[in-house]
């Protein structure tokens, strides 16, 4: 005779196993109503904080275009680059207010900035050269020429004290001990973000460009170049989605996450084998990524382009949050206009720089300050999924077994 108690026990155990292997999709991510996690919006043009997300007024012409950001561990300040005019804004991470503005060479178009802890230095990438700033004095004390053209990104490797600078068609490797160039590595089109895997000592650079041919056809890159930091040689490439740009290494799970702009998804690469193990579909175009290491959440900035071309909706910014433990989307919310850079700071806040130029909209010139607390409730997600698993298993298994049980009872 069938035992109802045993059936229920089997269902619960089987449901728990399914949940642990993440077979069921994250229902709670789609059921959550969107809410803002932007605590403040900082306006760079007048150093004012707006509570909540940016309330963009298209009638106001903003004069600041922020780009790259870096956090200084020694003084707890956030350094934000301004493309036009060429300035460096120093922001106190406790008050989220500007404490100093450093003038950079006119028309230098600073795009990327990275912090070197041993030496307390900031490296600032400009179009064709790189500046060196001492964070103790906030003064420029060096310039390195021939470090690449175009708008690229930088990564500092603490293991070998080298700085990697991506630019149009090349990766520059710089020895920061004497600020000399070691080599230039040719790339198909590598002016994108850079990731470093300390386990295999390899660099990953998305090829983000497009190639147009005289006959009118064009090619979109869809791979990531892998380079060994031992000898600065290209090891090969990994196929991902269309037009990859943002990339992130997660030391918690040893995965590399690649944001594919045209494919609207995130490709996951196993850092041990360099093999693609999955994709995370997004509703928007991913641009750049950062990691909150406290809970292994990945924050992705997205640019939302509306087809109707209305000024009120053009280039609205979104942030998508992914749980790196399950590789599932757990939240999404609005930020400013055209988000272009995102970083995690040790004060447990996420910072996003928002910029726009070239139309009647003017430029947003804002920094979104995002709280990482209460982004989602993991226990609530687990409970919600667990209930759904029980219901599904009950329908599939339990009901037929109960019918059989009652049929046998009638026969007896």
ABEGO torsion letter per residue (X at the ends): XBBAAAAAAAAAAAAAAAAAAGABBBAAAAABBBBBABABBBBAAAGBBBBEBBBBBAABBBABBBBBBBBBAAAGBBBBBBAOBBBBBBBBAAAGBBABBBBBBBGAGBABBBBBABGGBBBBBBBGBBBBBBAAAGBBABBBBGAEBEBBBBBBBAAAGBBBBBBBGBBBBBBAAAGBBABBBBBABABBBBBBBAAAGBBBBBBABBBBBAAGBBBBBABBBBBBAAAGBBAEBBBBBBGBABBBBBAAAGBBBBBBAAAGBBBBBBAAAGBBAEBBBBABBBABBBBBAAAGBBBBBBBBBBAAGBAAABGBBBBBBBBAAAGBBABBBBBBBGBABBBBBAAGBBBBBBBBBGBAAEBAGBBBBBBABGABBAAAAAAAAAAAAAAAAAAAAAAAAAAAAAAAAAAX
